Amino acid sequence: MSEVAEEPVRTRDPARKERILSAAADLVARRGYHAVAMADIGAAAGVTGSAIYRHFESKSAVLVALFDRVIDALLSNAGRIVEEAAEERAALTLLVRDQVSFAIDDREVLQVYMREINNLPDEDRRRLRRKQRLYLEEWVHVLGELRPGLLDTEARALVHAAIGGIQSVLHYRSGLPDDRLAELVTGAAHATLGVPVTSTA
């Protein structure tokens, strides 16, 4: 009796999804959302266009996954910082530092987010906005502890101004080394918040 050959087990490259997301961020940042096709993303990621559909059902789903990953990381970092910091002043410095690192190190992804979020389906856009608000509230809570005389609306306005100032680095090339740019932007954010940088963070 002849043996029946076993069907080969198909395995997925665990790094493929990350390559697709990175390629999408790069292409959309350079060309814009509407000018990039799934086949373009696949070619840049080293996979066929059809292979992308094993991970993502559409081009907007690629962007949603990219943005979810970024916002989830920021939320997770913020929660950990607030929980583990020795005191609120250190927590605020670490929150600022994390946002500055994000704006400088992940400039490309943040540029895509700001420019393309309105191209996402309404439900996804609302969900991502909710996550953004949760992230901002971590800052508002810490700032409120440090400056109890502020109204919640005032604290929220200052947090928006500080984060907006940090993210302004997306719109120009300073010509400064990243570490010096980070130092300057961190100082400016703390000045906006009205709380000095702590060296114990």
N, C-alpha and C positions, 0 to 999 in steps of 0.2 A: 504494500500500500504506500503510495507516494505521500510525502509530507507536504502540508499546505504552508506556503511561505507566509510568515507573519507580516501584517501591514506595518510599514515603518511608522513610528510615533512621531508626529509633527511637533516640533518645539518652537516656541517663539523666542526671538532674541529679546532678552529682558531690557536691553538698552535701546531697542528700536523706538519705543514710544517717546523716550527722551530725545532721541535724534530728530524725530518728527516735530516735536514741540520747539526745539531749538531752531530747526530750519524754518519753521513757520514764523517764529519771532523775527528772525533775521530778514526773511523775504518781505514780510508785511511792513516791517520798519522801513525798508528801502523803497518798496514799490507802492505800498498801499494795499489795503484789503482787497479791493475789487480787481486789481491788476494781477493778483496771484491765484493760480489754479491749483487744485489738488495735485495734479501731475507735476507742477513746479516744486511743490513741497516735497513730494516723493523723490524727485530727482536730486534735490539738495540734501535729502536725508539718506540717499543711497538705497532707496526701496522703490518699487513700482507704485504708480499712482493707485492701482487697485489694492495694494497691500495696506495702504493707509486706512482703507475702509474696514479692515479687521480691528482697528483700534478706535476709529472715529467715523461717525455716520455722515458727517458733512464738514465743510470748511469752517462754519461757525462753531461746530463742536470742538474743533481743534483750538480755536481761540478761547472758548469757554474753559476748556481743560487747562490751558496755559494760564489764564487769569485766576482760575480757582486755585491752582497750585501756588501762585504768588501770594494771593490774599490769605490763603490758609496758613502759609508759612509766616506771614506777618502777624496774623492773629495768634498763632501758636507761640511765637517768640514773645509777643506782648504779654500774653497770659503768664508765661513762664517768668518773665522779668518782674512783673508785678507781684507774683507769688513768692519769688525767691530773693528779691532785693532786700538788703538789710533795712533800708528805710526809703521813704518816698523820694527824697532828693536823688538818691542813687538810682532809683527806678526811672525817674524822668530822664536822667542823663543817658541811661541805657536805652530807653525808648527812642530818644533823639538819635543816638549813635546807630541804632539798628535801621532807622529810616534813612539816615544819611548813607549808610553802607548800601542799602537797597537802591537809592537814587543814583549812586555813582557806579556800583558794580553791575546792577541790572538795568541800566539806563534804557537799553533797547526794548526790554519787555514793558517797562513803564511807559515809554513813548507810544508803543503800540496800544496799550490799554487806554491811554488818554484819547488817542486819535480814533480808535476803532470800537469802543464800547457801544456806541450807538448803532453799530451794524449787527449787534447780537439780537436774538429773539427777546421779546419783552420780558418773558418770565426769567430768563437767565440774567438779563440786565438788572431786574429788580432784586434778584437774589444776591448778585454781586454787590449791589449798592447796600443791601442790608449788612453784608459782611464788613463793608467799609465803615458803616456807622458803628458797628460793634468794636471795630479796631479803634476808631476815634474816641469812643467812650472810655476805653482803657486809659488814654491820655487825659481825658477830661476828669476822670475820677482822681488820678494822681495829682493833677494840677490843683484840683479843688481842695485836696488835703494840705497841699503846700501853701495855698493862698485862700484861706477860708472866707475872706471878705468878698471874693468874686461870686457873682451870680452864675448859675449854671450856663446861662446864655453867653455870659462874658467869657467864661472859661472855654466854652466851645468855639467862640469866635477867635480866641487867641490860639487854640490848638490848630484850627483851620489855617490861620495865618502862618504859624510856624511850619506846618507841613507843606503849605504852599511855597514858602520861602525855600525850604529844602529842595522841593521838586523843581524849583526854577532852574536848577543846574541842567535840566533836560533841554532847555531852550537855547543854550549857547555853549560854546567851547571856551573855557576860561584860560586854557594854556598853562594852568597850574598843575603841579604834580597832585595826584589823587589825595595823598595824605595831607597836603597843605589846604587843598580845597575842602576836604572833610573838616579840618580844624576850623576854618573860617565859617563854614555853613553851620557847624555845630554851635559856635559862639553866637551867631546871628539868631538861630532858633531859640537858644536859651534867653537871649535878650528880649525877643518877642514874647516869650512866656513869662518873663519877669522873674526868673529863677536862675541863679548862677550855676555854671557847670560844677559838678562835684568831682574831685579827684579820687573818690573812694569807689566809684562805679567800676 
